[in-house]
Amino acid sequence: MPRTPAEQQMETAARTYFAHVTKGDVEGILALFADDALMVNPITGEEGIRGKEALRAFYTNLVSSLVDYHAGPTDIIIDGNKLVAPLHLEGKTKD
């Protein structure tokens, strides 16, 4: 079934997110989030990364610890106003 215009916009935002993550573009990532966003850590499942400053710290740490990496969704699932995009992250740490 084709996506509605709203679903297409959500999918585009998700793909843009992964492109910014892969480029290490922290400011581009943050532009996609509301000021009071709450994120579940995509790597550990930890809850409670809240607000742009906490997100900035998380993403700055993430992209500075990786080299030669790619992030992308394994699927994009949209149900109403919710989007889930299971993450596939492949790369190397600087260590």
Contacts in CASP RR format, 6 or more apart in sequence:
PFRMAT RR
TARGET T0000
AUTHOR 0000-0000-0000
METHOD contacts of the structure
MODEL  1
MPRTPAEQQMETAARTYFAHVTKGDVEGILALFADDALMVNPITGEEGIR
GKEALRAFYTNLVSSLVDYHAGPTDIIIDGNKLVAPLHLEGKTKD
3 11 0 8 1.000
3 78 0 8 1.000
7 78 0 8 1.000
7 80 0 8 1.000
10 78 0 8 1.000
10 83 0 8 1.000
11 76 0 8 1.000
11 78 0 8 1.000
11 83 0 8 1.000
13 32 0 8 1.000
13 83 0 8 1.000
14 73 0 8 1.000
14 76 0 8 1.000
14 83 0 8 1.000
14 85 0 8 1.000
15 73 0 8 1.000
15 76 0 8 1.000
16 32 0 8 1.000
17 29 0 8 1.000
17 32 0 8 1.000
17 85 0 8 1.000
18 71 0 8 1.000
18 72 0 8 1.000
18 73 0 8 1.000
18 85 0 8 1.000
20 26 0 8 1.000
20 28 0 8 1.000
20 29 0 8 1.000
20 32 0 8 1.000
21 29 0 8 1.000
21 59 0 8 1.000
21 62 0 8 1.000
21 63 0 8 1.000
21 71 0 8 1.000
21 72 0 8 1.000
22 69 0 8 1.000
22 70 0 8 1.000
22 71 0 8 1.000
22 72 0 8 1.000
24 59 0 8 1.000
24 63 0 8 1.000
26 56 0 8 1.000
26 59 0 8 1.000
26 60 0 8 1.000
26 63 0 8 1.000
29 55 0 8 1.000
29 59 0 8 1.000
30 52 0 8 1.000
30 55 0 8 1.000
30 56 0 8 1.000
30 59 0 8 1.000
33 39 0 8 1.000
33 51 0 8 1.000
33 52 0 8 1.000
33 55 0 8 1.000
35 51 0 8 1.000
35 52 0 8 1.000
36 50 0 8 1.000
36 51 0 8 1.000
37 50 0 8 1.000
37 51 0 8 1.000
37 52 0 8 1.000
37 55 0 8 1.000
38 47 0 8 1.000
38 48 0 8 1.000
38 49 0 8 1.000
38 50 0 8 1.000
38 51 0 8 1.000
39 48 0 8 1.000
39 49 0 8 1.000
39 50 0 8 1.000
39 55 0 8 1.000
39 58 0 8 1.000
40 46 0 8 1.000
40 47 0 8 1.000
40 48 0 8 1.000
40 49 0 8 1.000
41 47 0 8 1.000
41 49 0 8 1.000
41 58 0 8 1.000
42 87 0 8 1.000
42 89 0 8 1.000
43 62 0 8 1.000
43 87 0 8 1.000
43 89 0 8 1.000
48 54 0 8 1.000
49 55 0 8 1.000
49 58 0 8 1.000
64 94 0 8 1.000
65 93 0 8 1.000
65 94 0 8 1.000
66 91 0 8 1.000
66 92 0 8 1.000
66 93 0 8 1.000
66 94 0 8 1.000
67 91 0 8 1.000
67 92 0 8 1.000
67 93 0 8 1.000
67 94 0 8 1.000
68 91 0 8 1.000
68 92 0 8 1.000
69 89 0 8 1.000
69 90 0 8 1.000
69 91 0 8 1.000
69 92 0 8 1.000
70 89 0 8 1.000
70 90 0 8 1.000
70 91 0 8 1.000
71 87 0 8 1.000
71 88 0 8 1.000
71 89 0 8 1.000
72 85 0 8 1.000
72 87 0 8 1.000
72 88 0 8 1.000
72 89 0 8 1.000
73 85 0 8 1.000
73 86 0 8 1.000
73 87 0 8 1.000
73 88 0 8 1.000
74 85 0 8 1.000
74 86 0 8 1.000
74 87 0 8 1.000
74 88 0 8 1.000
75 85 0 8 1.000
75 86 0 8 1.000
76 83 0 8 1.000
76 84 0 8 1.000
76 85 0 8 1.000
77 83 0 8 1.000
77 84 0 8 1.000
77 85 0 8 1.000
END
